[in-house]
């Protein structure tokens, strides 16, 4: 993807809270190469030993996604 054209990306992210709890986020996103105005779509799976940690991280991701407003394209 770094040296050519690619329409998808997958990443694993690790975080540790100040209380020592571990969390893993699996990220998978894609964007069609033939549609430059298409939105980026994908999935995020959060894994943690405690449900509270996973829910808290999910809430933070959800609120960050709401800050970004989608670009509105009007047809001529």
N, CA, C and O atoms as a DFTB+ gen file, in Angstrom:
304 C
 N C O
     1  1       0.824      -1.191       0.000
     2  2       0.000       0.000       0.000
     3  2       0.868       1.255       0.000
     4  3       0.465       2.282      -0.545
     5  1       2.039       1.186       0.596
     6  2       2.889       2.374       0.656
     7  2       3.553       2.672      -0.681
     8  3       3.870       3.827      -0.968
     9  1       3.767       1.648      -1.504
    10  2       4.458       1.873      -2.765
    11  2       3.525       1.869      -3.968
    12  3       3.983       2.109      -5.085
    13  1       2.240       1.606      -3.786
    14  2       1.318       1.556      -4.911
    15  2      -0.090       1.923      -4.500
    16  3      -0.315       2.511      -3.442
    17  1      -1.030       1.567      -5.349
    18  2      -2.435       1.867      -5.092
    19  2      -3.083       0.707      -4.351
    20  3      -2.918      -0.455      -4.722
    21  1      -3.813       1.035      -3.313
    22  2      -4.490       0.014      -2.519
    23  2      -5.755       0.643      -1.942
    24  3      -5.728       1.789      -1.493
    25  1      -6.856      -0.095      -1.951
    26  2      -8.114       0.452      -1.477
    27  2      -8.507       0.016      -0.086
    28  3      -9.610       0.324       0.366
    29  1      -7.627      -0.697       0.607
    30  2      -7.990      -1.149       1.951
    31  2      -6.791      -1.098       2.884
    32  3      -5.641      -1.031       2.448
    33  1      -7.090      -1.132       4.183
    34  2      -6.041      -1.139       5.198
    35  2      -6.542      -1.913       6.408
    36  3      -7.715      -1.825       6.770
    37  1      -5.664      -2.658       7.019
    38  2      -5.971      -3.357       8.267
    39  2      -4.854      -3.054       9.258
    40  3      -3.677      -3.011       8.900
    41  1      -5.248      -2.845      10.507
    42  2      -4.256      -2.528      11.535
    43  2      -4.715      -3.068      12.877
    44  3      -5.913      -3.155      13.149
    45  1      -3.759      -3.426      13.703
    46  2      -4.022      -3.815      15.085
    47  2      -3.421      -2.744      15.981
    48  3      -2.262      -2.362      15.819
    49  1      -4.219      -2.262      16.928
    50  2      -3.753      -1.223      17.847
    51  2      -3.865      -1.723      19.276
    52  3      -4.850      -2.357      19.654
    53  1      -2.843      -1.429      20.062
    54  2      -2.786      -1.870      21.454
    55  2      -2.736      -0.652      22.357
    56  3      -2.056       0.330      22.060
    57  1      -3.465      -0.725      23.467
    58  2      -3.439       0.366      24.446
    59  2      -3.442      -0.222      25.849
    60  3      -3.960      -1.314      26.083
    61  1      -2.857       0.520      26.770
    62  2      -2.844       0.115      28.172
    63  2      -3.314       1.304      28.993
    64  3      -2.784       2.406      28.852
    65  1      -4.306       1.089      29.850
    66  2      -4.845       2.178      30.662
    67  2      -3.896       2.489      31.815
    68  3      -2.943       1.753      32.074
    69  1      -4.176       3.588      32.497
    70  2      -3.346       3.955      33.646
    71  2      -3.531       2.971      34.797
    72  3      -2.741       2.955      35.741
    73  1      -4.581       2.148      34.713
    74  2      -4.827       1.135      35.740
    75  2      -4.225      -0.221      35.373
    76  3      -4.376      -1.191      36.116
    77  1      -3.540      -0.288      34.219
    78  2      -2.889      -1.520      33.803
    79  2      -3.761      -2.456      32.985
    80  3      -3.362      -3.593      32.734
    81  1      -4.939      -2.014      32.562
    82  2      -5.813      -2.852      31.742
    83  2      -5.363      -2.776      30.284
    84  3      -5.019      -1.703      29.789
    85  1      -5.369      -3.915      29.608
    86  2      -4.970      -3.990      28.208
    87  2      -6.201      -3.969      27.312
    88  3      -7.261      -4.472      27.684
    89  1      -6.049      -3.379      26.122
    90  2      -7.112      -3.372      25.121
    91  2      -6.481      -3.495      23.743
    92  3      -5.392      -2.977      23.496
    93  1      -7.177      -4.187      22.849
    94  2      -6.721      -4.371      21.480
    95  2      -7.847      -3.949      20.548
    96  3      -8.990      -4.370      20.726
    97  1      -7.539      -3.127      19.562
    98  2      -8.515      -2.709      18.559
    99  2      -8.044      -3.219      17.204
   100  3      -6.927      -2.926      16.777
   101  1      -8.893      -3.979      16.534
   102  2      -8.629      -4.448      15.180
   103  2      -9.387      -3.529      14.227
   104  3     -10.611      -3.424      14.303
   105  1      -8.666      -2.872      13.337
   106  2      -9.239      -1.886      12.429
   107  2      -9.139      -2.394      11.002
   108  3      -8.078      -2.852      10.578
   109  1     -10.235      -2.317      10.257
   110  2     -10.260      -2.710       8.855
   111  2     -11.078      -1.668       8.096
   112  3     -12.273      -1.518       8.347
   113  1     -10.446      -0.949       7.173
   114  2     -11.148       0.089       6.418
   115  2     -10.880      -0.071       4.929
   116  3      -9.886      -0.671       4.518
   117  1     -11.795       0.483       4.124
   118  2     -11.600       0.456       2.682
   119  2     -12.238       1.679       2.035
   120  3     -13.163       2.285       2.575
   121  1     -11.713       2.021       0.863
   122  2     -12.241       3.111       0.057
   123  2     -12.030       2.726      -1.403
   124  3     -10.912       2.402      -1.802
   125  1     -13.094       2.759      -2.202
   126  2     -12.950       2.382      -3.615
   127  2     -11.980       3.312      -4.348
   128  3     -12.079       4.533      -4.228
   129  1     -11.058       2.742      -5.097
   130  2     -10.079       3.545      -5.834
   131  2     -10.721       4.305      -6.987
   132  3     -10.270       5.393      -7.345
   133  1     -11.778       3.729      -7.574
   134  2     -12.408       4.364      -8.731
   135  2     -13.421       5.443      -8.343
   136  3     -13.997       6.084      -9.221
   137  1     -13.650       5.655      -7.038
   138  2     -14.582       6.680      -6.561
   139  2     -13.875       7.550      -5.522
   140  3     -13.962       7.270      -4.326
   141  1     -13.178       8.600      -5.961
   142  2     -12.406       9.408      -5.004
   143  2     -13.260      10.147      -3.974
   144  3     -12.762      10.493      -2.903
   145  1     -14.535      10.396      -4.277
   146  2     -15.408      11.096      -3.328
   147  2     -16.149      10.145      -2.396
   148  3     -16.908      10.592      -1.536
   149  1     -15.941       8.848      -2.552
   150  2     -16.631       7.867      -1.707
   151  2     -16.099       7.945      -0.274
   152  3     -14.920       8.228      -0.063
   153  1     -16.959       7.696       0.699
   154  2     -16.489       7.731       2.093
   155  2     -15.647       6.498       2.432
   156  3     -15.752       5.457       1.785
   157  1     -14.832       6.641       3.435
   158  2     -14.074       5.509       3.966
   159  2     -15.023       4.714       4.858
   160  3     -15.661       5.280       5.745
   161  1     -15.118       3.406       4.626
   162  2     -15.999       2.556       5.426
   163  2     -15.179       1.420       6.014
   164  3     -14.132       1.057       5.478
   165  1     -15.658       0.863       7.116
   166  2     -14.935      -0.246       7.713
   167  2     -15.496      -0.662       9.048
   168  3     -16.600      -0.277       9.431
   169  1     -14.709      -1.457       9.749
   170  2     -15.113      -2.021      11.029
   171  2     -13.998      -1.848      12.049
   172  3     -12.814      -1.830      11.711
   173  1     -14.406      -1.723      13.296
   174  2     -13.465      -1.704      14.411
   175  2     -13.946      -2.727      15.424
   176  3     -15.091      -2.670      15.872
   177  1     -13.084      -3.657      15.786
   178  2     -13.408      -4.641      16.824
   179  2     -12.498      -4.372      18.008
   180  3     -11.277      -4.314      17.870
   181  1     -13.104      -4.211      19.168
   182  2     -12.353      -3.914      20.385
   183  2     -12.390      -5.129      21.292
   184  3     -13.449      -5.705      21.540
   185  1     -11.219      -5.513      21.786
   186  2     -11.131      -6.650      22.702
   187  2     -10.427      -6.210      23.969
   188  3      -9.412      -5.515      23.925
   189  1     -10.980      -6.621      25.098
   190  2     -10.389      -6.313      26.399
   191  2     -10.857      -7.362      27.395
   192  3     -11.888      -8.004      27.191
   193  1     -10.102      -7.537      28.467
   194  2     -10.501      -8.509      29.493
   195  2     -11.772      -8.067      30.200
   196  3     -12.638      -8.889      30.500
   197  1     -11.885      -6.772      30.465
   198  2     -13.084      -6.281      31.148
   199  2     -14.017      -5.608      30.140
   200  3     -13.576      -4.916      29.223
   201  1     -15.295      -5.829      30.333
   202  2     -16.285      -5.240      29.443
   203  2     -16.282      -3.715      29.555
   204  3     -16.494      -3.021      28.561
   205  1     -16.045      -3.198      30.743
   206  2     -16.025      -1.754      30.944
   207  2     -14.958      -1.063      30.126
   208  3     -15.191       0.012      29.573
   209  1     -13.784      -1.674      30.045
   210  2     -12.689      -1.100      29.255
   211  2     -13.072      -1.063      27.773
   212  3     -12.841      -0.060      27.099
   213  1     -13.653      -2.146      27.269
   214  2     -14.050      -2.200      25.862
   215  2     -15.143      -1.174      25.567
   216  3     -15.096      -0.499      24.539
   217  1     -16.120      -1.054      26.455
   218  2     -17.202      -0.091      26.251
   219  2     -16.690       1.345      26.298
   220  3     -17.115       2.181      25.501
   221  1     -15.793       1.630      27.213
   222  2     -15.232       2.977      27.327
   223  2     -14.450       3.358      26.075
   224  3     -14.587       4.470      25.564
   225  1     -13.637       2.442      25.590
   226  2     -12.864       2.702      24.378
   227  2     -13.792       2.860      23.178
   228  3     -13.559       3.714      22.322
   229  1     -14.840       2.045      23.111
   230  2     -15.821       2.158      22.032
   231  2     -16.540       3.495      22.050
   232  3     -16.793       4.079      20.996
   233  1     -16.871       3.986      23.241
   234  2     -17.520       5.294      23.360
   235  2     -16.605       6.413      22.886
   236  3     -17.062       7.358      22.243
   237  1     -15.317       6.316      23.196
   238  2     -14.359       7.340      22.758
   239  2     -14.224       7.343      21.229
   240  3     -14.162       8.406      20.611
   241  1     -14.180       6.162      20.631
   242  2     -14.086       6.066      19.171
   243  2     -15.355       6.614      18.531
   244  3     -15.291       7.340      17.538
   245  1     -16.501       6.270      19.094
   246  2     -17.781       6.731      18.561
   247  2     -17.890       8.252      18.618
   248  3     -18.349       8.872      17.659
   249  1     -17.477       8.857      19.722
   250  2     -17.549      10.318      19.832
   251  2     -16.564      10.993      18.880
   252  3     -16.854      12.071      18.362
   253  1     -15.411      10.380      18.644
   254  2     -14.442      10.939      17.695
   255  2     -14.986      10.881      16.269
   256  3     -14.736      11.790      15.477
   257  1     -15.726       9.827      15.932
   258  2     -16.311       9.711      14.597
   259  2     -17.396      10.755      14.379
   260  3     -17.579      11.224      13.255
   261  1     -18.111      11.123      15.417
   262  2     -19.181      12.111      15.282
   263  2     -18.637      13.520      15.092
   264  3     -19.353      14.385      14.589
   265  1     -17.393      13.773      15.479
   266  2     -16.785      15.090      15.292
   267  2     -16.515      15.387      13.825
   268  3     -16.537      16.547      13.413
   269  1     -16.261      14.352      13.035
   270  2     -15.958      14.513      11.616
   271  2     -17.274      14.506      10.849
   272  3     -17.986      13.502      10.827
   273  1     -17.591      15.637      10.220
   274  2     -18.821      15.734       9.443
   275  2     -18.537      15.296       8.008
   276  3     -17.541      15.721       7.424
   277  1     -19.400      14.448       7.427
   278  2     -19.174      14.020       6.044
   279  2     -19.347      15.179       5.062
   280  3     -20.172      16.069       5.268
   281  1     -18.555      15.149       3.996
   282  2     -18.625      16.177       2.966
   283  2     -19.851      15.915       2.097
   284  3     -20.035      14.801       1.606
   285  1     -20.688      16.929       1.905
   286  2     -21.899      16.790       1.102
   287  2     -21.580      17.186      -0.324
   288  3     -21.095      18.288      -0.580
   289  1     -21.859      16.263      -1.269
   290  2     -21.621      16.517      -2.684
   291  2     -22.973      16.705      -3.347
   292  3     -23.838      15.834      -3.257
   293  1     -23.161      17.845      -4.016
   294  2     -24.421      18.120      -4.692
   295  2     -24.266      17.834      -6.172
   296  3     -23.278      18.220      -6.797
   297  1     -25.269      17.145      -6.726
   298  2     -25.256      16.831      -8.154
   299  2     -25.655      18.068      -8.952
   300  3     -26.540      18.820      -8.544
   301  1     -25.002      18.270     -10.083
   302  2     -25.303      19.443     -10.915
   303  2     -26.386      19.136     -11.914
   304  3     -26.768      20.006     -12.697
